[in-house]
């Protein structure tokens, strides 16, 4: 048999085996992956909204959570927001108070930002800036914060900072619409 044909057949067999193995492992692990993501969302909800329970629903194709206290009263709302960052997609949980007027906080669920720079979006010093901000348009600034709705950019990671603020602005708007429709 010709050397080239042997090489092509070998590559095809190795490629098919590798692809099949990866597919098999992914399908076997998918329930565990989904379970871990659900736990991460639950932990983030508990971190952001002091609630006894939550109910997941859908609004405009987005995952929205209605958070309730011990007496069944609504104590806040949350939404999972996604958008493009510097290295890839960023997924985060955004929580608003029961009136939809203040941001209770954000938590990064998934990010592939540059380690040491963009990955700082998951640090408390950056995420903490969102807590108790008015649920209005936030702005990223470099340097000293001058206005109530300013978010200080991470030095060396302005694109990641802007991406997070953009996601928050977009999804706060959606969540506020949900709150208004469900009053």
Secondary structure, 3 states (H helix, E strand, C coil): CCHHHHHHHHHHHHHHHHHHHHHHHHHHHHHHHHHHHHHHHHHHHHHHCCCCEEEEEEECCEEEEEEECCCCCEEEEEEEEEEECCCCEEEEEEEEECCCCEEEEEEEEECCCCCCCHHHHHCHHHHHHHCCCECCCCEEECCCCCCCCEEECCCCCHHHHHHHHHHHHHHHHHHHHHHHHCC
